[in-house]
């Protein structure tokens, strides 16, 4: 079984965390006033801004640690992790839309 390098691992880790953060912030957006960075865009401006900042920070941190490793897990494992983070984020976003529809 072929192992992936640390550079690939850092990309998958940061993408998974960034996607999860989008879902978490979208779910909690009504209780977080600091998300309204650009008022005409509402809380979505903050959700995207903070998700990109965290994604970049996690990527830089994980890249600096994992760049020297030649084999870290498999592409199949990283892909499953990414798909799970997309699924969880999608569920959180859908739940936030349903709850805002039910409570309005």
C-alpha positions in Angstrom: 0.0 0.0 0.0 1.4 3.3 -1.0 1.8 6.0 1.7 1.4 9.7 1.1 4.0 12.3 2.0 3.7 14.8 4.8 3.0 17.6 2.3 -0.1 15.8 1.1 -1.2 15.1 4.7 -0.9 18.8 5.6 -3.1 19.8 2.7 -5.8 17.2 3.6 -5.6 18.1 7.4 -6.0 21.9 6.7 -8.8 21.4 4.2 -10.7 19.1 6.5 -10.4 21.6 9.4 -11.3 24.6 7.2 -14.4 22.8 5.9 -15.5 21.8 9.4 -15.0 25.3 10.6 -17.4 26.6 7.9 -20.0 24.2 9.1 -19.5 25.1 12.8 -19.5 28.8 12.2 -22.6 28.6 9.9 -24.4 26.6 12.6 -23.5 29.1 15.4 -23.7 32.3 13.3 -26.7 33.8 15.1 -24.9 33.9 18.5 -21.5 35.2 17.1 -21.7 39.0 16.4 -18.0 39.1 15.4 -18.9 37.2 12.2 -20.4 40.3 10.6 -17.1 41.6 9.1 -18.8 43.3 6.1 -22.3 44.2 7.1 -23.9 44.1 3.6 -22.8 40.4 3.3 -24.0 39.6 6.8 -22.3 36.8 8.8 -21.2 35.0 5.7 -18.3 37.4 5.3 -16.9 36.4 8.7 -17.6 32.7 8.2 -15.4 32.7 5.0 -12.8 35.1 6.4 -12.2 33.2 9.6 -12.3 29.8 7.8 -9.7 30.9 5.3 -7.5 32.3 8.1 -7.7 29.1 10.1 -7.2 27.0 7.1 -4.0 28.9 6.2 -2.7 28.8 9.7 -3.3 25.1 10.1 -1.7 24.4 6.7 1.4 26.4 7.6 1.7 24.8 11.0 1.1 21.2 9.8 3.3 21.7 6.7 6.2 22.9 8.9 5.8 19.8 11.0 5.0 17.1 8.4 7.1 18.3 5.4 10.1 16.0 6.3 8.0 12.8 6.5 8.1 10.6 3.5 5.1 8.5 4.4 2.0 9.5 6.4 -1.1 7.4 6.1 -2.7 6.7 2.7 -4.5 8.7 0.1 -7.6 6.6 0.7 -7.5 7.4 4.4 -7.0 11.2 3.8 -9.8 11.1 1.2 -12.2 9.5 3.7 -11.3 12.0 6.4 -12.0 14.9 3.9 -15.3 13.3 2.8 -16.4 12.9 6.5 -15.5 16.5 7.2 -17.6 17.6 4.2 -20.5 15.5 5.3 -20.4 16.8 8.9 -20.1 20.4 7.6 -23.1 19.9 5.3 -25.2 18.5 8.1 -24.4 21.4 10.3 -25.2 23.9 7.6 -28.5 22.2 6.8 -29.3 22.1 10.5 -28.7 25.8 10.9 -31.0 26.5 7.9 -33.7 24.3 9.2 -33.5 25.8 12.7 -33.6 29.3 11.4 -36.6 28.4 9.2 -38.5 26.8 12.2 -37.7 29.6 14.6 -38.5 32.6 12.4 
